[in-house]
Amino acid sequence: MRTSTRDRLVLPILLPVGILVAIAALLFAFSRILLSLPKEAATATALIVAFSVMVVAGIAASRTRVAASSLASMVGVIAGVAMLAGGIALLAFGTGEEESPGGEGPAVVIALFAKDIAFDQASLTVPAGEPFGIDFDNRDAEIQHNVQIFDNPEFTGSPLFEGDLVTGPDRATYEVDPLDPGTYYFNCVVHPAQMQGTIESEEGPPGGGGGPTVDLAAQGIAFDASEIDLPANTDDLPISHLGQLREKAP
């Protein structure tokens, strides 16, 4: 390589750009490692790698000249330390994922949807002393709704449960901690006056207000049953009870 080319192109332009690209690639790769670890493991790994970088930099600074092979070896040492630290931290802190008992969600899931700034049901029934889910379907386009649960009809104090806001049309499944037997009250934080209801926490299976429940699965664009049998003398069954139908993913 000509001296003029090296002095005018390689040293002032290509070398700094190449170093910046290499640093960016290393930082991106290291960030992927940290993001795959739990918070505690990522913190420990980052501290160990930062310490190793400082040690390697100190060794390099103490030398009059650092050969390319030595520099590559130092980079390899830092990469090895990062992998080793990540593995040790992962073993020490685990994956950080919490699994529910049996690896599944709540055994009882109550269906509830919002449309025209109103809940489809004003009364829900859940089993006392057991966690349950609320399959919340917001059907109001571009409008946010959620579900909050309180222990008083004035909706004062901190809610016992507050679900994330859902911008329609969209749905979310809320997982609610067990409730003691009694009456509770739910509303929407965005529309608290228009969207309210009660929750009866009772011993035994949920009834969604005391009516019968039906399991119905949908796969593709078809239901798994063409007929539904209901007990006799249910002519006054309100349509809101159909909200108890639980959709099962294929």
MIDRENTOR-838521 format. One record per residue (C-alpha): residue in one letter; z, y, x. Coordinates in Angstrom, 2 decimals, decimal comma, padded with zeros to 5 digits. Each point is the difference from the previous one (the first is absolute). Example, Ala and Ser with C-alpha at 12.3 -4.5 7.8 and 13.67 -1.06 7.14 Angstrom:
[node "A"; [007,80; -004,50; 012,30]];
[node "S"; [-000,66; 003,44; 001,37]];
***
This chain:
[node "M"; [000,00; 000,00; 000,00]];
[node "R"; [-000,88; 003,41; 001,32]];
[node "T"; [002,85; 002,28; 000,89]];
[node "S"; [-001,38; 002,80; -002,16]];
[node "T"; [-000,28; -002,28; -003,04]];
[node "R"; [003,55; -001,22; 000,47]];
[node "D"; [001,40; 003,49; 000,45]];
[node "R"; [-001,96; 001,59; -002,86]];
[node "L"; [-000,11; -002,78; -002,62]];
[node "V"; [002,26; -002,95; 000,66]];
[node "L"; [003,22; 001,64; 001,13]];
[node "P"; [000,08; 003,07; -002,29]];
[node "I"; [-001,52; -001,55; -003,18]];
[node "L"; [-000,47; -003,77; -000,18]];
[node "L"; [003,28; -000,96; 001,64]];
[node "P"; [002,26; 002,12; -002,26]];
[node "V"; [-001,93; -001,03; -003,10]];
[node "G"; [000,20; -003,66; 000,97]];
[node "I"; [003,73; 000,29; 000,64]];
[node "L"; [000,54; 001,65; -003,40]];
[node "V"; [-002,03; -002,71; -001,76]];
[node "A"; [001,99; -002,72; 001,76]];
[node "I"; [003,31; 001,65; -000,91]];
[node "A"; [-001,09; 000,37; -003,64]];
[node "A"; [-001,04; -003,67; -000,16]];
[node "L"; [003,32; -001,12; 001,48]];
[node "L"; [001,98; 002,19; -002,39]];
[node "F"; [-001,95; -001,30; -002,98]];
[node "A"; [000,51; -003,63; 001,03]];
[node "F"; [003,71; 000,59; 000,63]];
[node "S"; [000,38; 001,74; -003,37]];
[node "R"; [-001,43; -003,11; -001,70]];
[node "I"; [002,71; -002,06; 001,70]];
[node "L"; [002,77; 002,36; -001,08]];
[node "L"; [-001,26; 000,19; -003,60]];
[node "S"; [000,08; -003,80; -000,26]];
[node "L"; [003,70; -000,07; 000,93]];
[node "P"; [003,08; 000,90; -002,05]];
[node "K"; [001,49; 003,44; 000,59]];
[node "E"; [002,77; -001,17; 002,33]];
[node "A"; [-002,32; -002,25; 002,01]];
[node "A"; [-002,62; 002,76; 000,31]];
[node "T"; [002,61; 002,47; 001,27]];
[node "A"; [001,32; -002,43; 002,61]];
[node "T"; [-003,53; -000,89; 001,15]];
[node "A"; [-001,02; 003,66; 000,32]];
[node "L"; [003,09; 000,82; 002,08]];
[node "I"; [-000,54; -002,93; 002,35]];
[node "V"; [-003,68; 000,83; 000,50]];
[node "A"; [000,79; 003,69; 000,55]];
[node "F"; [002,53; -000,96; 002,67]];
[node "S"; [-002,52; -002,29; 001,70]];
[node "V"; [-002,62; 002,77; -000,01]];
[node "M"; [002,47; 002,36; 001,68]];
[node "V"; [000,81; -002,62; 002,67]];
[node "V"; [-003,68; -000,67; 000,72]];
[node "A"; [-000,75; 003,73; 000,10]];
[node "G"; [002,86; 000,54; 002,43]];
[node "I"; [-001,30; -002,74; 002,29]];
[node "A"; [-003,51; 001,43; -000,11]];
[node "A"; [001,27; 003,54; 000,71]];
[node "S"; [001,94; -001,19; 003,05]];
[node "R"; [-003,16; -001,28; 001,67]];
[node "T"; [-002,40; 002,12; 001,98]];
[node "R"; [-003,00; -001,87; -001,38]];
[node "V"; [-000,29; -002,48; -002,87]];
[node "A"; [-002,86; -002,47; 000,14]];
[node "A"; [-001,93; -000,87; -003,14]];
[node "S"; [001,17; -003,60; 000,18]];
[node "S"; [003,63; 001,12; 000,18]];
[node "L"; [-000,49; 002,33; -002,96]];
[node "A"; [-001,56; -002,80; -002,03]];
[node "S"; [002,93; -002,25; 000,89]];
[node "M"; [002,47; 002,63; -001,17]];
[node "V"; [-001,83; 000,37; -003,32]];
[node "G"; [000,07; -003,77; -000,40]];
[node "V"; [003,73; -000,02; 000,66]];
[node "I"; [000,55; 002,62; -002,70]];
[node "A"; [-002,12; -002,00; -002,48]];
[node "G"; [001,92; -003,14; 000,81]];
[node "V"; [003,32; 001,79; -000,45]];
[node "A"; [-001,21; 001,30; -003,40]];
[node "M"; [-000,95; -003,49; -001,18]];
[node "L"; [003,20; -001,56; 001,31]];
[node "A"; [002,18; 002,73; -001,50]];
[node "G"; [-001,76; -000,30; -003,34]];
[node "G"; [000,50; -003,76; -000,09]];
[node "I"; [003,67; 000,24; 000,93]];
[node "A"; [000,61; 002,78; -002,53]];
[node "L"; [-001,77; -002,00; -002,71]];
[node "L"; [002,22; -003,00; 000,69]];
[node "A"; [003,10; 002,18; 000,05]];
[node "F"; [-000,65; 002,03; -003,14]];
[node "G"; [-002,31; -002,27; -002,00]];
[node "T"; [-003,05; 001,09; -001,93]];
[node "G"; [001,90; 002,43; -002,22]];
[node "E"; [-001,44; -001,58; -003,18]];
[node "E"; [002,47; -000,73; -002,77]];
[node "E"; [-000,91; -002,87; -002,24]];
[node "S"; [001,40; -000,41; -003,45]];
[node "P"; [001,68; -003,31; -000,85]];
[node "G"; [-002,56; -002,75; -000,18]];
[node "G"; [-002,64; 002,35; 001,42]];
[node "E"; [-000,87; 001,27; -003,51]];
[node "G"; [000,70; 003,06; -002,09]];
[node "P"; [002,40; 000,24; -002,96]];
[node "A"; [-000,09; -002,91; -002,43]];
[node "V"; [-000,14; 002,38; -002,98]];
[node "V"; [-002,67; 002,71; -000,19]];
[node "I"; [-000,15; 002,36; -002,98]];
[node "A"; [-003,36; 001,58; -000,84]];
[node "L"; [000,01; 003,72; -000,75]];
[node "F"; [-002,90; 002,42; -000,17]];
[node "A"; [-000,37; 003,76; -000,39]];
[node "K"; [-002,77; 001,60; -002,03]];
[node "D"; [-000,41; 003,47; -001,49]];
[node "I"; [003,22; 001,06; 001,73]];
[node "A"; [002,08; -002,64; -001,78]];
[node "F"; [001,40; -003,43; 000,73]];
[node "D"; [-001,35; -002,81; -002,16]];
[node "Q"; [003,55; -001,25; -000,57]];
[node "A"; [003,20; 001,89; -000,68]];
[node "S"; [002,24; -003,04; 000,41]];
[node "L"; [000,09; -002,70; 002,67]];
[node "T"; [002,28; -002,98; 000,50]];
[node "V"; [000,80; -001,44; 003,43]];
[node "P"; [002,33; -002,79; 001,18]];
[node "A"; [003,39; 001,24; 001,14]];
[node "G"; [001,06; -000,65; 003,57]];
[node "E"; [-003,49; -000,92; 001,21]];
[node "P"; [-002,66; 002,02; 001,81]];
[node "F"; [-003,08; 000,65; -002,08]];
[node "G"; [-003,39; 001,63; 000,34]];
[node "I"; [-001,83; 002,62; -002,02]];
[node "D"; [-003,77; -000,40; -000,03]];
[node "F"; [-000,79; 003,66; -000,54]];
[node "D"; [-003,57; 000,92; -000,98]];
[node "N"; [-000,84; 003,71; -000,07]];
[node "R"; [-003,09; 000,44; -002,17]];
[node "D"; [-000,04; 003,80; 000,03]];
[node "A"; [-002,76; 001,05; 002,38]];
[node "E"; [001,00; 002,51; 002,69]];
[node "I"; [003,55; 000,23; -001,40]];
[node "Q"; [003,12; -001,17; 001,80]];
[node "H"; [002,67; -002,12; -001,66]];
[node "N"; [002,86; -002,18; 001,17]];
[node "V"; [003,12; -001,76; -001,31]];
[node "Q"; [003,57; 001,13; 000,60]];
[node "I"; [003,08; -001,84; -001,26]];
[node "F"; [003,30; 001,73; -000,80]];
[node "D"; [003,35; -001,14; -001,32]];
[node "N"; [000,29; 002,85; -002,53]];
[node "P"; [-002,24; 001,42; -002,77]];
[node "E"; [000,17; 003,51; 001,49]];
[node "F"; [-001,75; -001,26; 003,14]];
[node "T"; [002,53; 001,80; 002,18]];
[node "G"; [001,11; -000,91; 003,49]];
[node "S"; [-001,92; -002,16; 002,43]];
[node "P"; [-002,27; -002,63; -001,57]];
[node "L"; [000,91; -003,65; 000,45]];
[node "F"; [-003,67; -000,57; 000,75]];
[node "E"; [-002,93; 002,31; 000,69]];
[node "G"; [-003,48; -001,44; 000,32]];
[node "D"; [-002,75; 001,56; 002,07]];
[node "L"; [-002,36; 002,34; -001,80]];
[node "V"; [-003,24; -001,64; -001,15]];
[node "T"; [-003,12; 002,11; -000,51]];
[node "G"; [-002,12; -001,50; -002,75]];
[node "P"; [-001,90; -002,03; -000,56]];
[node "D"; [002,04; -002,27; 002,23]];
[node "R"; [002,91; -002,40; -000,17]];
[node "A"; [003,03; -001,03; 002,02]];
[node "T"; [002,66; -002,68; -000,25]];
[node "Y"; [003,50; 001,40; 000,36]];
[node "E"; [002,78; -002,30; 001,19]];
[node "V"; [003,33; 000,99; -001,54]];
[node "D"; [003,42; -001,15; 001,16]];
[node "P"; [002,22; -001,91; -002,47]];
[node "L"; [001,62; 001,97; -002,80]];
[node "D"; [003,37; -000,72; -001,55]];
[node "P"; [000,01; -000,81; -003,71]];
[node "G"; [-000,41; 003,14; -002,07]];
[node "T"; [-002,43; 002,67; -001,12]];
[node "Y"; [-002,01; 002,03; 002,46]];
[node "Y"; [-002,57; 002,74; -000,38]];
[node "F"; [-003,37; 000,50; 001,63]];
[node "N"; [-002,40; 002,93; 000,20]];
[node "C"; [-002,81; 001,49; 002,07]];
[node "V"; [001,02; 002,57; 002,60]];
[node "V"; [-003,18; 002,03; -000,64]];
[node "H"; [000,27; -000,04; -003,83]];
[node "P"; [003,70; -000,64; -000,71]];
[node "A"; [-000,02; 001,46; -003,51]];
[node "Q"; [-003,08; -001,84; -001,31]];
[node "M"; [000,49; -003,35; 001,73]];
[node "Q"; [003,36; -001,66; -000,64]];
[node "G"; [001,35; -003,38; -001,00]];
[node "T"; [002,97; -002,37; 000,15]];
[node "I"; [000,63; -003,20; 001,93]];
[node "E"; [002,35; -002,64; -001,35]];
[node "S"; [001,42; -002,12; 002,80]];
[node "E"; [001,06; -003,24; -001,70]];
[node "E"; [000,94; -003,53; 000,88]];
[node "G"; [-002,92; -002,37; -000,48]];
[node "P"; [-003,78; 000,40; 000,24]];
[node "P"; [-001,62; 003,41; -000,58]];
[node "G"; [-001,40; 000,71; -003,41]];
[node "G"; [-001,55; 003,43; 000,25]];
[node "G"; [002,03; 001,17; -002,99]];
[node "G"; [000,81; -003,42; -001,46]];
[node "G"; [-003,50; -001,23; -000,87]];
[node "P"; [-001,79; -003,09; 001,32]];
[node "T"; [-001,81; -000,01; 003,32]];
[node "V"; [-003,22; -001,74; 000,96]];
[node "D"; [-001,39; -000,99; 003,40]];
[node "L"; [-003,70; 000,74; 000,21]];
[node "A"; [-002,08; -000,26; 003,15]];
[node "A"; [-003,26; 001,81; 000,69]];
[node "Q"; [-002,47; -001,30; 002,54]];
[node "G"; [-003,30; 001,71; 000,65]];
[node "I"; [-000,87; 001,58; -003,37]];
[node "A"; [001,47; -002,67; -002,26]];
[node "F"; [003,45; -000,93; -001,36]];
[node "D"; [001,34; -003,50; 000,58]];
[node "A"; [000,60; -000,47; -003,76]];
[node "S"; [-001,99; 000,92; -003,09]];
[node "E"; [002,99; -000,37; -002,37]];
[node "I"; [003,62; 001,19; 000,14]];
[node "D"; [002,70; -001,63; -002,13]];
[node "L"; [002,87; 002,18; -001,24]];
[node "P"; [003,05; -000,97; -002,06]];
[node "A"; [-000,25; 000,31; -003,76]];
[node "N"; [001,18; 003,10; -001,85]];
[node "T"; [-001,08; 002,43; 002,69]];
[node "D"; [-002,19; 002,19; -002,20]];
[node "D"; [002,02; 003,03; 001,04]];
[node "L"; [-000,42; -000,72; 003,71]];
[node "P"; [-000,82; 003,41; 001,55]];
[node "I"; [-003,10; 000,20; 002,12]];
[node "S"; [002,11; 001,23; 002,91]];
[node "H"; [001,23; -003,57; 000,47]];
[node "L"; [-003,42; -000,82; 001,35]];
[node "G"; [001,09; 001,99; 002,99]];
[node "Q"; [002,07; -003,00; 000,95]];
[node "L"; [-003,13; -002,03; 000,77]];
[node "R"; [000,15; -000,62; 003,70]];
[node "E"; [-003,26; 000,09; 001,88]];
[node "K"; [-000,27; -002,59; 002,77]];
[node "A"; [-002,40; 000,51; 002,85]];
[node "P"; [-002,34; -002,90; 000,71]];
***
